[in-house]
Amino acid sequence: MATRTRNKGRHRYHGTRHWGRGNIKHGRGKGSQGGAGFGGSHKQKRIYMIVHHPDHFGREPMASLRKERMKTVNIWELNMMALEGKLKKGGDGKFVAEMPDCKVLGAGKLSFPIAVRADSFSKCAVEKIKEAGGEAKAG
């Protein structure tokens, strides 16, 4: 059987004369609401706005017209993948890493020769991959 839930906000004031508004005249009309809509939201309605609409004020950054940013992978992450066995070895003994939609950046060190195929590379990443005896193929 369905049960009714009682509204605690109204029930609190049953049996009182003024329902928490002080003088009976203070609850009449639109003058008691402190302004129409969000009027007074920087003044008398500030706490209400902070509690109930925390994201109302401030700016949103402009949406980029470009595609989503490419994912980035650092050299040290490729090295960790090789250590953990997540990369397969090719016929020439080099590890092979396929990184579609990624840019390889040059942070870290390589301790294995890795043949990397990615969308783009930083200059530093290409140098470090070639120093370790690997290959960097863009595209």
N, C-alpha and C positions, 0 to 999 in steps of 0.2 A: 504494500500500500504506500502511496506517495505521502511524504511528510512535508509539511510547510516549514520553511526556515524563516525565522523572524528577523526583521531588520533591526540590528542592535542600535543603529544610530537614532532611529525614531523612538524605539522602546525606552531608551535612556531618559527621554524627556516626558514620557507619559506621567500625568499627575502633577506636572508643574505648570505654572501659568504662562510663563514667557518663553519657554523652550530655549533658554540660554542666551537670549538677546537683550537682556536688561529691560528697559522700558518697552511696553508693547508697541509703541509708535516706531521704534527703531527697526522693526522687521518689515515695515510696509514699503511698498514702492521699489523703484529701481535705484534710488539713491543710496541704498544700503549695500549694494554689491561692489562699490568701489570702482566703477567704470565698466564700460561695455567691452566684452571680449577679453583680449589680453591687455586692456588698458590698466595701468598701474603695475605692470609686471616687473618694472624696475624699481618700484616704490613699495606700496603697501602689499602687493601680491608676490613679493620676491621669494619668500619661503615656499609658497605654493608652486611657483615656477621651478625652483631648484629641485623640489621633491618629485613633482609630477611630470615635468617637461625638461629634464636636464640638458637635452641637446638642442633646445629651442634657439638659444643665442649662440653666436659665433658664425664662422664661415666654413663652407665646404670648398675644398680645392677644386679648381676647374678640371673637368674630365679631359684626359689626354685623347687627342685625336689619333695618336699612333696605336698600333696593335699592342697587345699585352707585352710587357717586358720579357726579354729572354731570361731563362734560368741561367744561373752562373755556377760553374764548377771550378774549384781551385785544384792546383797541381797536387797538393797534399791529400785531397780527397781521392784523386785517382790512385795515388800511392797506397792509401788505406784499402781501397777496393782490391788492389792487386795482392796486398798482404792477407786480406780476409778470404781470398779465393773467389771473389765475385766477378773477376775478369777471366775470359778464356784465353789460352795461348794459341797463337797462330802457328802456321807451318814454319816460319823462320825463327821461332823461339820467343818472339815478342808477345806481350800481352796486347789484346785488342779491345779497345773501348769505343763503343758506339754511343754518341751523345747527341741525339736529335734535338733540335730547338734549344741548344745550349751554347753558351760562350765559355771558353776555357780561360781562366785567369791564372796568373803566375805566382800565387802565394804558396810557399812551401818548397819541398825538395822531392825529386824523383830518385828512387834507388833501383828502378827497373826500367828496361826499355819498353815503352808502351807506344803502340800505334793508335793514335786518337783520331776519330772522325767526328767533327762537330761543325756547327754553323759558322762560328768565328772563333778567333784566338787573339789574345793580346800578344804584343811583341815579346814580352818577357816570358810568356808561356811557351811560345814557339822555340825560343832560345833554350829554355830548360829541358824541353822534350828532346830537342836535337842533341844537347849535351849528354843526356842519358842514353842516347843511341836509338831513340824512337822516331816516329814520324807524326807530323801534324797535317791532316788533310781537311781542308775546309770544304763545306758543301754537302 
